[in-house]
Amino acid sequence: MGAALALAVGVAESTVSLGLRQLRSSGLICGYRADIDLAALGASLQAMTAVRLGNHARPEVDSFRQAAPSWPGVLSLFHTGGTDDYLLHVAARDAEGLRDFVLRYLASHPAVQCNTPRPT
């Protein structure tokens, strides 16, 4: 990574390595990430799904916040203000996969407000 960065900015690799080391030790760089091609993994559809909780008591909110990130396809969980409480960034293979996710995980979680009957 240091060599590619050094080439891109036109400085010596040792200079980049030293700079990166200093930034990591100071806490300014706290990690690295990989951009994954979700379509190559068979998840070509991404969606932002608004979630409204039916009850805002601490146990229900905590239950949802702990469960949602572990559900298959969930990429991110965002807390929002306003009518909806959360946004879930979800990846699925297609629209049917997204529908299955909503029915299996969102509609069946007891903290989530649902306007349709919950599956049994």
C-alpha positions as CSV (number, residue, x, y, z in Angstrom):
1,M,0.0,0.0,0.0
2,G,2.8,2.4,0.8
3,A,4.5,1.9,-2.6
4,A,1.3,2.7,-4.5
5,L,0.6,5.8,-2.4
6,A,4.2,7.0,-2.8
7,L,3.9,6.6,-6.5
8,A,0.5,8.4,-6.6
9,V,1.8,11.4,-4.6
10,G,5.3,11.5,-6.1
11,V,7.4,11.0,-2.9
12,A,9.7,8.3,-1.6
13,E,8.2,5.1,-0.2
14,S,10.1,5.6,3.0
15,T,8.6,9.0,3.4
16,V,5.1,7.6,3.0
17,S,5.8,4.7,5.3
18,L,7.0,7.1,8.0
19,G,4.0,9.4,7.6
20,L,1.6,6.5,7.8
21,R,3.3,5.1,10.9
22,Q,3.0,8.5,12.6
23,L,-0.6,8.9,11.6
24,R,-1.5,5.4,13.0
25,S,0.4,6.0,16.3
26,S,-1.3,9.4,16.8
27,G,-4.7,7.8,16.3
28,L,-5.6,9.8,13.2
29,I,-5.6,6.6,11.1
30,C,-7.6,4.1,13.0
31,G,-8.1,1.4,10.3
32,Y,-8.2,0.5,6.7
33,R,-11.1,-0.8,4.6
34,A,-11.7,-2.9,1.6
35,D,-14.3,-2.1,-1.1
36,I,-16.0,-5.3,-2.0
37,D,-17.9,-5.9,-5.2
38,L,-21.2,-7.1,-3.8
39,A,-22.5,-8.1,-7.3
40,A,-19.5,-10.5,-7.6
41,L,-20.7,-12.1,-4.4
42,G,-24.2,-12.4,-5.8
43,A,-25.8,-9.4,-4.0
44,S,-26.4,-7.0,-6.9
45,L,-29.2,-5.1,-5.2
46,Q,-28.6,-2.6,-2.4
47,A,-31.3,-0.8,-0.5
48,M,-31.8,1.7,2.3
49,T,-34.6,0.3,4.4
50,A,-36.4,2.6,6.9
51,V,-37.2,1.1,10.2
52,R,-39.7,2.4,12.8
53,L,-39.7,0.8,16.2
54,G,-43.0,0.2,17.9
55,N,-41.7,0.7,21.4
56,H,-38.8,2.9,22.5
57,A,-38.2,1.3,25.8
58,R,-34.5,0.6,26.3
59,P,-34.7,-3.2,26.2
60,E,-36.5,-3.2,22.8
61,V,-34.2,-0.6,21.3
62,D,-31.1,-2.5,22.6
63,S,-32.5,-5.7,21.3
64,F,-32.9,-4.3,17.8
65,R,-29.5,-2.6,17.8
66,Q,-27.8,-5.8,18.8
67,A,-29.7,-8.0,16.3
68,A,-29.8,-6.0,13.1
69,P,-26.0,-5.8,12.3
70,S,-25.8,-9.6,12.5
71,W,-28.6,-10.2,10.0
72,P,-27.4,-11.5,6.6
73,G,-27.0,-8.7,4.1
74,V,-26.9,-5.8,6.5
75,L,-24.0,-3.5,5.6
76,S,-24.7,-0.6,7.9
77,L,-27.1,0.5,10.6
78,F,-27.9,4.2,11.0
79,H,-29.8,5.9,13.8
80,T,-32.0,8.7,12.4
81,G,-34.2,11.5,13.7
82,G,-37.8,12.1,12.6
83,T,-40.5,9.6,11.9
84,D,-38.3,6.6,11.3
85,D,-35.8,5.4,13.9
86,Y,-33.2,3.6,11.8
87,L,-32.0,3.0,8.3
88,L,-30.6,-0.3,7.3
89,H,-28.2,-0.5,4.3
90,V,-28.9,-3.9,3.0
91,A,-27.5,-6.0,0.1
92,A,-29.6,-8.8,-1.5
93,R,-29.3,-10.9,-4.6
94,D,-32.5,-9.3,-6.1
95,A,-35.9,-7.8,-5.2
96,E,-37.2,-11.2,-4.0
97,G,-34.2,-11.6,-1.8
98,L,-34.8,-8.2,-0.3
99,R,-38.5,-9.1,0.3
100,D,-37.4,-12.3,2.0
101,F,-35.0,-10.3,4.2
102,V,-37.8,-7.9,5.2
103,L,-40.2,-10.7,6.1
104,R,-37.7,-13.0,7.8
105,Y,-35.8,-10.4,9.9
106,L,-37.5,-7.0,10.0
107,A,-41.2,-8.0,10.2
108,S,-40.5,-10.7,12.7
109,H,-38.4,-8.7,15.1
110,P,-40.6,-7.8,18.1
111,A,-39.3,-4.2,18.4
112,V,-40.1,-3.3,14.8
113,Q,-43.4,-1.6,14.1
114,C,-45.2,-3.5,11.4
115,N,-48.4,-2.5,9.6
116,T,-48.9,-6.0,8.3
117,P,-49.4,-9.2,10.3
118,R,-46.2,-10.8,11.5
119,P,-45.2,-14.1,10.0
120,T,-45.5,-17.1,12.3
